[in-house]
């Protein structure tokens, strides 16, 4: 009994690791996330400063992203961009990942690796930086951000290739709007065309969003303004929409973004896989047979004989959990009571789930191979079979007990350390909608009514119609 108690005491730190590892990222930052979901952005921002988890170097990008959004929601636009600029630089540098990060991720789990950001999160940094500059009345800086959207698109397209998320239709639309505000109609047309082509290439819908009618109008209007009659005729056929006289109006307008709900959060799910050899290769197959993943030999050489002794493997994988949204529809009204509906422009909910699905096979291969390597360590540490034809010496018994203890320790450690990477930028909206509202000259108020499970709520946005395009965004949870 005393011998067993000594074993338990020895493994107490590992058991503590297991208990700590059960919590997802969302649960570990629950103080911050709770304040954010309640709409108390001041307390949420303070909770970020107090978070030990987000103070770690590997999570610094997440701290910057969350902090940048909180400052934006508090209308501290300069402070917001200080955080987003640093986040942008980190993303450009690959999150400052090191060889040690990769080693930790391989030996332990991907939560120990430096967070680099999801591809769609990188585009959303440009969105908020551009909005901040526009709110600060710095349209030239917003133009710089618009140009960087194209650079981001080129960089991600080179890496991701066909049939994977690389370009972003919403970002192209935003780019066109910013160019239009700066009276660069040629580049505005090109940006609107890039967004439209993405929709057309994907059957009229892009990651959960159907091509907005407003985008059709903006594309055809800027083509008409530039005198590109062939483009007007071509896209009128492709879009089954004819440019109307009212679409040609070029007076003062408000571009209003409605950011609804919260982005999905990553949870953890556990799936059993079985390892088998087919020909010269090893494959992992899920219990229901729906997934078949090759063993990733690039992670190191292995003893195939020992590998063949591995049967079942439990893999912890991330999945997105959608968050409830209180408001489902919205409408903007002018002082003259003219109503304007919002159209879907970006679905973070769809982007998050689909981009995770797109890289599922690659992530699974790395995860399962890493777990298999841990299983091989268990096999290597296991004591040899006890000889039947002779009695063991005291020294041999001692070595066997130590080997059994080591094997048990490795098994507990492997089980405790297995954890999915459940980190993501959790204060992003779940969806973004937009509309363009004509403005009269002088001071006025735009009223936005949102409707949903809580009934109806109205927000008032005072502004001045001074010509050209104005930008505002409204966030509701």
C-alpha positions, 0 to 999 in steps of 0.5 A: 500500500505504501509503495502505491502511495509513493507512486501516486505522490510522484505523479501528483504534478502530472495529475495536476497538469491533467486537471489544468489541461481540461479547461479550454482557452475560452474557459481559462479567459472566462473573466474577460469573456464574461465581461465582453459578452455582458457589454462591459468593455471597460472591465473586459479590457482590464481583465485582459491586463490581469490575465496570466495566460495572455501574458505568456509570449505564445499568447501575445498575439491573442492579447493584442487582438482582443485588446485592439477590439476592446479599445475600438468598442470603447471608441479609443481608436488611436489606442486600438490601432496601436494594438492592431499595428503590433498584432499586424507586425507579429502576423507578418513575422509568423508570430515570432515562432521559434524552433522551440515552439515547434518542439513544444507543440510536437512533444506536448500539444499545439496549445504550447505553440506560439499563436499565429492567427487564423487567415480570416483573423488577419483580414479582420485586422485590416478591417478594424485598422481601416475603420479606426483610421476613418473614425480618426479622419485619416483617409490616407492611412485607411488607403494604405490599409486598403492596399495592404488587403491586396498584399495579404491576398497575394501572400495567402493565395501563394500559400493556400492555393486553389479551393482553400480560403485565401482571398476575402470577398468582404475585404475587397468590398471594404477596399473598394469603399475606401478607394471610393471615399478617396475618389480613386474610382478606377481602383474602387472598380477593380476592388469591387470586380475582385469581390464580384469575381470571387462570388461568381467563381463560387456560384454566387455565394462565398463562405455563407454570404450571397453576393450583396445587391449593393456590391452589384450596384457599386461595381456597375456604377463605378464601371459606368463612371469610368466609362467601361461600357464593355464591363457594364454590359458584361457584368449586367449579364453575369449578375442578371442585374441592370444598372438603374438611374437611381444607382448612378447617384453620387451624393453624400452617403453613409456606409454603415456596418452592423456587427452582430453577435460574437464569433464562435469559440473553439471547444474540444472533442475527442475521437478514437482512431485505429492505426493499421498498415496498408502496403508500406504505409500506416494509416489512422482510421476513425472508429466510424470509418469516416476519416482516414489519415496517413502517418506523417513520416516527416515528424521523425523516423520510427521503428515500424515493428513498434508502430505496428503494436499501436492499436487505438489512439484518442485524439483531442481536436478543436471544433467551433461552437456557435454563440447565440445572437440576440438580434437577427435583423436590423433596419436603418432610417433617416430623418425623413423616415426612409428605410434601408435594409442591411445585407450580409457582408461577412460571416465569421461563423461560416468562415471559422467552421469552413476554414477549420474543415479545410485544413482538418486532414493536415492537422489530424495527420500531425496530431495523430502522428504526435500521439503515436510517437508518444505511444512509441515512447511508452512501448520503448520504456515498457519492461521486457517479459518476465522470464519463466524459466528462472527466478529474477534477482533483486536487482532485476526486480528493482529494474523491472519496478522502475521500468513499470513506474516509468511506463506508467508515468509516460502513459499518465503524462501522454494522457494528461498532455493531450489537448486541442488548440482551442485558441481564437480571437473570440471578440470578433462579431459572428456576422457583419452586415452593411448598407449605404444610406443617402445623407442630406447636407448638415447635421442629422440622425440615423436610427438603427432598429434591431430586432430579435429574441429580446424584442426591438431596440433602437440606436441613434447615430448623429452625424454630419452630411458633409459630402462623399462617403462617411463610415460608421459601425454598430456592434450588438451582442 
